[in-house]
Amino acid sequence: MSESHELETIEIQLLLEGMFRYYGFDFRNYALASLKRRIWNTIRSERLTTVSALQEKVLHNPAYLDRLLLDISVNVTAMFRDPSFYISFRNKVVPLLRTYPFIRIWHAGCSTGEEVYSMAILLQEEGLYDRCRIYATDMNELVLKTAKTGIFPLKQMQEYTQLYHQAGGNKAFSEYYTAAYENAIFRSSLKDNIVFAHHNLATDNSFNEFNVILCRNVMIYFNSHLQERVHKLFYESLGMFGVLGLGHQESLTFTPYEKYYEPIESSEKIYRRVK
Ligand SMILES: C[S@@+](CC[C@H](N)C(=O)[O-])C[C@H]1O[C@@H](n2cnc3c(N)ncnc32)[C@H](O)[C@@H]1O
């Protein structure tokens, strides 16, 4: 390892340690390569030159922390993202859920909420929403604030309409929102059974027992140590025969928890706890 590379690694470890000890945000077990890239994006946009300079700013001014959090916690999301996932959910998971009198769903790492509203729409269409309670959590308060509004940019509705239909929706997607200036304001009834809350997968514990846990495109940013922590948390939070849904690029394979699940739809990373 070259000297400058070694110094950079030490500085990053110190920054992450400081963020954890002072603010409680634990990025120490995130995948290093992408974390580094994102930290450097922040350094450049703040017109700084070293990781240590960023550390000084972050520890003395929480506004820098907020900006760094937004940069390092990739918040990209979309309604009906990966439509094939929703098709499988409708075809394979909904029939299982129909057998339950009450259904608890946890969206972990929900970002600005688009996937949660998508699920609420699907469940309303399947006549299950009234028996559901959806817990939508993220470690980032700023994205949760947007999620709670249920208001998204109108210009995205054309794309979301297509994704909704590809995901098996057969109504007019515009039934679900009202256009107001640049915004699409989603029907407030979609929010009736959703609880948005702060939860950090790196540091917090289980808070309920669920029938479904969806954590899509979140663990991809974690190293194997943190992924294992989260799989343990999910295993302990799922009732027997509960359903776990991961992102397309994520998997249970090769984790110590693989043996406790059976695939419901392998290609969509949908599993069912069987032990
Ligand atoms: C790329 S988004 C995925 C959003 C959505 N699940 C989807 O698939 O479209 C990743 C989200 O995970 C959240 N996240 C990252 N680390 C987290 C942690 N330790 N605990 C809870 N949420 C976390 C980020 O704040 C971000 O909102």
PDBQT file of the ligand as one rigid body, heavy atoms in Angstrom, charges set to zero:
ROOT
HETATM    1  C1  LIG A 301     -30.610   3.105  -2.733  1.00  0.00    +0.000 C 
HETATM    2  S1  LIG A 301     -31.761   3.474  -1.465  1.00  0.00    +0.000 S 
HETATM    3  C2  LIG A 301     -32.913   2.176  -1.684  1.00  0.00    +0.000 C 
HETATM    4  C3  LIG A 301     -34.330   2.653  -1.525  1.00  0.00    +0.000 C 
HETATM    5  C4  LIG A 301     -35.402   1.615  -1.797  1.00  0.00    +0.000 C 
HETATM    6  N1  LIG A 301     -35.310   0.522  -0.862  1.00  0.00    +0.000 N 
HETATM    7  C5  LIG A 301     -35.333   1.108  -3.215  1.00  0.00    +0.000 C 
HETATM    8  O1  LIG A 301     -34.972  -0.052  -3.429  1.00  0.00    +0.000 OA
HETATM    9  O2  LIG A 301     -35.646   1.862  -4.137  1.00  0.00    +0.000 OA
HETATM   10  C6  LIG A 301     -30.855   3.008   0.003  1.00  0.00    +0.000 C 
HETATM   11  C7  LIG A 301     -31.466   3.557   1.283  1.00  0.00    +0.000 C 
HETATM   12  O3  LIG A 301     -30.901   2.827   2.377  1.00  0.00    +0.000 OA
HETATM   13  C8  LIG A 301     -30.737   3.720   3.437  1.00  0.00    +0.000 C 
HETATM   14  N2  LIG A 301     -29.722   3.185   4.351  1.00  0.00    +0.000 N 
HETATM   15  C9  LIG A 301     -28.388   3.069   4.152  1.00  0.00    +0.000 A 
HETATM   16  N3  LIG A 301     -27.792   2.598   5.251  1.00  0.00    +0.000 NA
HETATM   17  C10 LIG A 301     -28.780   2.386   6.157  1.00  0.00    +0.000 A 
HETATM   18  C11 LIG A 301     -28.800   1.914   7.498  1.00  0.00    +0.000 A 
HETATM   19  N4  LIG A 301     -27.684   1.575   8.115  1.00  0.00    +0.000 N 
HETATM   20  N5  LIG A 301     -29.988   1.824   8.135  1.00  0.00    +0.000 NA
HETATM   21  C12 LIG A 301     -31.141   2.185   7.513  1.00  0.00    +0.000 A 
HETATM   22  N6  LIG A 301     -31.188   2.662   6.250  1.00  0.00    +0.000 NA
HETATM   23  C13 LIG A 301     -30.021   2.759   5.586  1.00  0.00    +0.000 A 
HETATM   24  C14 LIG A 301     -30.296   5.015   2.779  1.00  0.00    +0.000 C 
HETATM   25  O4  LIG A 301     -30.514   6.129   3.631  1.00  0.00    +0.000 OA
HETATM   26  C15 LIG A 301     -31.158   5.013   1.525  1.00  0.00    +0.000 C 
HETATM   27  O5  LIG A 301     -32.330   5.742   1.736  1.00  0.00    +0.000 OA
ENDROOT
TORSDOF 0
